[in-house]
Amino acid sequence: MSQLPRPPTNASSRLSTLPSQKPRQLSHLHAQLAQLTANVTDLENLLRMTAVQAESMRGLGGYAGAMFMAASKILGEETVSGG
């Protein structure tokens, strides 16, 4: 009876956890954490700016609505007086 070749064990995963690899992995994780922190800070700034812009858009909407109401009133009066 011939033996089938055994599938490779997780030796490759053991190799990645060798003590010589840990400083490199920690350095890589530290760089990724620094990038993540920078991205979160950028996102926070963009969200703050978006909130300010949304409040300004609300104000502009009020002004536009007021102009439409004023124009409607003026045009309505001209139509009534002209008819």
Beta strands, then each sheet from edge to edge (+ up, - down):
end
